[in-house]
Amino acid sequence: MTRHDPALSPTAGLRANVALPLGQAVAMPKSVDTLAEFAALEQRQIFARDRFCTGGTDALRAPGDCLIMEIPGGPILVLRDRDGHVPAMSKVCRHRISTLAEGRGTTRAIIRPRPARNCSPPDPERPTMAHTRIRKFNTRDTYPEQKLDNDLCQAVVARGTMIFLRGQCPQDLDTARNINSHDPVEQTHKVMQNIRQLIEESGGRMEHLCKVVVYLTDVRHREAVYRTMGEYIKGVHPVSTGVVVTALARPDWLVEIDATAMIPD
């Protein structure tokens, strides 16, 4: 068998070796294992062009399900996003050399550390890793006899800046005037729109919502109210408590919801 020409660099020797007939080719020299030049060539010619299996998509069933995969060039984070896609990205913020996530599990968002000075600001459209939602479920499964569709959970583990909201009712935030409707669906839409507006005015997003408490004046409105609320918390999975009360502050109000959110550190 033909040996590598010692006058050639390991990578040049490999290129020459590739051109040889199979019967004359030799194995790679040991030096390539620690050669930075070869590692860069391997990364460019093989790993940057090929696909790697990280597992089946059935392992990432729900939005927020994620795992870490080690590949040449650095670890990557694979997760199912809110739109059902399964993108992959570096698990390390290259601005601050900070880890975004570890292991595998379920998360609502990815916390991207604030960039250092002179770095580009984070893209607000990219997912962020926020709070851990324990025992996520949907009310269509826990209350099959009712027409519900709410993404909830049994517990939320969160850290950051808390946002405490006043109980929101079906009224305009600027004028305090009631909306012109006695429909529980329309009233709930206004309540949830107020909650979303206040969280955003406080510097957060709906994905930071951790807990809601729903007050109803009539249990017969529960399905309508919860179905409507479910449109605003799809994929968020806050904890939720429901209470039926005799009356609210104004006789026209059928629903009041207070909420607690946490902006991640």
Buried (B, 14 or more C-beta within 10 A) or exposed (E): EEEBEEEEBBBEBBEEBEEEEEEEEEEEBEEBEEBEEBBEBBBEEEEEEEEEEBEEEEEBEBBBBBBBBEEEBEBBBBBBBBEEEBEBEEBBBEBEEEBBBEEBEBBBBBBBBEBEEEEEEBEEEEBBBBBBBEEBBBBBEEBEEEEBBBBBBEEBEBEBEBBEBEBBBBBEEEEEEBBEBEBBBBBBBBBBBBBBEBBEEBEBBBBBBBBBBBBBBEEEBBBBBBBBBBEBBBBBBBBBEBEEEEEBEEEBBBBBBBBBBBBBE
